[in-house]
Amino acid sequence: MKKTNAATGGKLLGLYLHIPFCVKKCAYCDFYSITDASLKADYTAALIRDIKAYGERCSGYTVDTVYIGGGTPTCLGAGYLSEILQAVGACFAIAENAEITVECNPESTDQAVLEAMHKHGVNRLSFGVQAAHDTELKRIGRIHDFAQAQAAVELARQCGFANISLDLMYGLPDQTQAQFLDSVTQCLTLNPQHLSCYGLKLEPATPMGRENPVLPDDDTQADTYLAMCRLLGRNGFEHYEISNFAKPGFRSRHNFKYWDLSDYLGLGPGAHSFLNGRRFAFARDIRAYISGESIPQDEEEVSDFRRQGEYLMVRLRTSDGADMHDLENRYHVSTAPYEQVFRMLEKHGLAAHEGTRWYLTEQGFLVSNSIINAVVEAGE
């Protein structure tokens, strides 16, 4: 991927590309994806069409993060992935130090795919491992086993990748705290630089959502979460966002675009953008996207008032929290109502502060949704 040191007036952009293909749809997944492999060639051509078009529209930006997600990007294969990465490098100004991530599933990550990604500038991989126990993987509809995950990560190291993230899930049906912590411990032996650990959420439209299995209760999941935080802390990981942990220097720069309300562009069906103060998204319809009939939908201008609430919502998901001085400067509002709520939360051990910066504790992260709603409502 061609990179540049050219100045563009300081305007930075995160680029997200959605690859909506999976070999098999997982039982819990609500992301937009399909299993019809016959559309891969046409979709790749359509995505490159939009990469070219939006590359021209965003000529004033330098792209400093690229994230290729899905779906399962690696199931596209080395050829199509190479075409997409080459198009990105040709059509956008890519920063010399850009973070370029591709999501990978163990069963579709072979040497050809890894070598192609490395050749074209990918420098960060995110593996969907989810669990270290094969019975749990089968229960949630994954088609790899843990041995495949171990082999894929090792092969990635051999191909030159030094920044690897692993996804794990807790709160699975019949899962005990000991089982999940064992998954974390086994994943730590793979020496990841980053871990994303999510609680299973049953979405009504998914097979698991319709099945509605019994999950560990809230107290059990809370205890598991806090035990996980302690385990990862002892192993040198920073807990920098509710679900994300990183070794020093390896936080996800692309995800921070979302948490900082920075500009990002999403291409592909179901992909969202926030660009020049406007939000828009493509419909979750691959055939309409391929034909060019899918134009960005739900376009709206985000007012300062609404953005102020969004700022608090996303910033309070991070360990950095929300700086009241920054909030005041950005949106010209009084921070007194928010600080009143934070002081109350502090008394209960749910929030803390350093100077003008307020952040949630790990106990606060457990009930973050209700806390964030209360903070945002204080300014309304």
N, C-alpha and C positions, 0 to 999 in steps of 0.2 A: 504494500500500500504506500503510495506516494505521500510523503509528509512535508510540511513546510514550516519555515520560521517566519513567514511573511506576516507583518502586522495588519490587523483588520479593525483598527480602532478599538481594540479591547473587547469586541463582541464575541462571546464564546457560546457554543451550541452543543448540546447533547443530541446524538442521533440514535433512534431506536428503529430497528427493522424487525418486523414480525414474520416468522416462518411458521405458517399454520398447518404443518404436517406432523403426524405421528404415525408410528407403526401400529399402535393400538392406543385407544383413549383410556386413560386411567379412570378408575371408578369414582374418584373424588373430584376430578378436574372440571372446572367451569370456564377455563380459558378457551378462546376460540381456536379450534383445531379440527382437522379432518383426516381421514385415513386413505383418501383416494390419491394414490401415488401417480395416477395418469396425468394429473394437473401440474406436476412439478416443473416441467419445461416451460409451459405457458405462464405459470406464476413467476418464475424467475425472470422471464422477459418483461412481465408487467412491472415487477418491482424495480428492475433496472430502468425501465421507462420513467418511473416516478423519481428514482434517484437522480436521473439526469435533469428532469424538470425542476425538482426542488433544489438541486444543486445550483441552478441558475438563480432561482428566487432567493436563495440564502448566500449569495456570493459575498455579502458583507460580513459573514461569520467565519470564524475558525472553529472547526469541530475538535473538541478536546476529549470527548468520550463517545464511543460507539458501543452499542449493546445490541447483539443479535439474539432474540429470544423466540419463544414459541409457546405451544408446539415443541417440536424437536428439531432445531436447526441442523444437527449432525445427520439426521436421516435424509437430508437433501443430497448428501454425498459430496466428495471432493470437488467434482467438476462445477456443479451449480454454485457451491459456496465460493469457489475461486472467482467465478464470474461476478458474483455480487460484491465481493471484497475489492476486486479490481475496479468495478464501477464506482464504488464509494471513494476510492483513492483518486480516480480520474475526475470526479465531479464535485468534490468538496475539498476545501483547504483543510487538511488534517494537521493538527498540531504535532510538533516533533515528539512531545512527551505524551501523546494521546493514550488513554486507557481504552483498549479494544477488547471487548468481552464477547464470547460466544457460549450460549448454554449448550450443554452436552448431556446425552443419556448414555450410560455405559454400553448398552447393547449395540449402539450405532456409531461408536467412537473407535474407528480403526486407524491404522497407521497412515493410510492414504489421506484421510480427513485431517488428522493431526498435522501431518507434514504440509498439507495445503494451507491450513490456517496459519501455521507458523511462518510459512513463506510469504504470506500476504499481510503480515503485520499484527495478527492477533497475539495479544500478550497476557490475556487473562481468560481462564476457563471456569465455568460454573457447572459442576456435575450434579445432576438430580439423583442423589443416592437414596435419601428418604429413610432408610433403616439398614441396620447391619444384620438383621435376622430375616432369613428367607421366608419364613411363615408370615411375617408381617408384610413383607413386600408383596407376596401373593395375595394377601387379604385385601390390600388396597389397589390391586390390579396392575402392579408394576410387572414388566416382562423381563427384568434382569434379576440376577441374584447378586449377593454381596461379593462373591469371588470375581464376577465380571466388573464390578465397580472398582475393586482393588486393582485388577489388571489394567483397566482403562486409565486410572490415575497414574500408575507406574509407567505405562506407555507414554502418557503425556509428559512426564518428567524426562523420559529418555529422548523425547522429541524436542526438548528445550524449553518447556513451559515451567516457569518458576513462581507463578501467581495463580493458585488454584483455590476455588471456593467449593464447598460441599453444602448441599441442601439436606436437612433432616426434618422429620415430622414427629411431634409428640401428641399424646392424646388419642392414639389409635385404639380401635376396639380391643378390649381385653389386655391392653398394654399396661404393664406395671412400671413404676418409677425405676426400678432396678433394670428392667429391660431397656428402657430408653437410655439411661445413663451408660449402659453397656454399649449401646450403639454409638453414643458420643465417644466413649473411650476407644472403641475399635476404629472409628473414623480419625481420631487423633493420631493413630499410628501411621496414617497416610500423610502426615505432616502438612495439613492444609494451612494456607495463609488466612483463610476466611471461612466462617460457618454462618449459614442462614438457618435458623431453627424456628419452625412454625408449628403452631397448634393446628390440628385438623379442624376444619370448619365444614360442616355438612351443608352443601348448597342444594336447595330443593330439586333443581332440574337434573342433578347428576344421579347415576345409579346408586351410589352410596346414600345420597340424600333421600331417594325414594325408599331405600331399604330402611333407613333410619336406625342404624345399629346403636346399641348402648355404648357410650363412650365413658371414660373415666370422669368422675364428678369434678366440679369446679375446684374443690379443695385439693383433690389429688393432683389436678393439673397445675394448680398454683404451687404446690409443694415441689412438683417435678420441675417447674420452670425455675424456681429459686435454687434448687439443687444443681440444675444445669448451669446457671449463672456462676455459682460458686466453683464448680468443676472447671469451667472454661477460664475463669479468673485465675485459678491456681496454675493453669497451663499457659499463662501469658497472653490471653486474649482480652482485648478491650471490648466492653459491652457498649457499642456506640449508637445503637438504635434498638428499639424494642425486640426485634427478632434477629439482629445481626451482630456478629462478633468478629473481630479482626486482630491479627498480630499487628504491632505498631508499624505504621506506614502502608498498610494494606486495606484500608477502608475502601468500600466501593465508591469511586468518584462519580460514576454515572448515577447511581441511586441518589446521591446527594443533590443532583439537579432537581429531583422531585421534592426533596425535603427543604430546599432553599428557594423554591419558586424561581429557579433559573430557566432560561429558554431551552426547550427541547422539542425535537421534531420526531414524530412517529409515522412510519410508512408501513402499509399493509393493512389487511382487514382487521378491524378491532383496535388498531393502533391510535393512541391519543397524542395530541400536541399541545404545547403552551408556548406560543410564539408571538412576540411583540404585544403582549397583553391580551392575546386572544386564545381561546380554547377551541379545538376542533378535533373530530375523530372520524375515521373511516368506518363504514358499516361492517358488521361481521358477516360478510358475504364474499367468498373468494371468487365466484364466477362474475359478480358485478365488478369486482376489483380488476380481474383479468381483462374484462371487456372495456374497461375505462369508464363504465357507467357510474361507478362509485366515487362520488365527490365528497370531500370532507363534510360531515354532518355536525349538527349541534354547535355551530359556530356562534360564539358569543364573546363580547368584550367583558373582561373581568374588572369590576369597579374596585376602587381603592378600598371601599368598606368591606366588600366581600373578600378581597385579597388579604386584608388585615386578619380576618378570621381564618383563612386558609393558612396564612403564615403561622399562626399559633398552633393550628391543628397538625401541620407537618413538622414544625420545629420541636414540638413537645414529644414527638416520637423518638427524638434523638437524645443522646446523653449531653449534647451541647445545650439543649433547651432553647429558650427564647430570651433574648436580651432586650430588656425594656427600653434601653436607650436606642437600640437599633429599630425597635418597633415604632418608637416615637418619631425618629428621623424619617423612616420610610413612609409612614402614613399620617403623620401630624395629628396624633390622637393622644389623649390623656391615658396614661398607663395605670392610674390609681385604682380603677375598678378591678383590673386584672391582679394587681399586687395584693389587693385585699383578699382575693380568693387564694392566691398562692400562700399568704401568711397563715390562713386557716389550714391549708393542706400541710404546711410545714409542721404545724402542731401535732398532726396525726402521722408524721413520718412518711408522707406521700410525696413531698416536694422539698427541695433545698435550693439554696442560692449562693452564688459567689458574686459579690458586687451587685450589678444590675441584671445579672443573668440567672433566670430561674429554670430549674430542670426537675424532672420527675425522678424519684428514687426507683430502685427495682421493685419495691412494694407498690409504688405508684404506677409503674408500667403494667402491673397485673390488672389494674382497674383504669387503664388509660382512657378508654372510650368515655366513661362517665366523667372523668376529671377534665378531659379536653372539652367536652360539651359544656361543663360548668364554667370553665374559663372563658370560652368564646361567648357564651350567653351573658357573661358579666359586662361585656362591652356593648351589648345591644340595647 
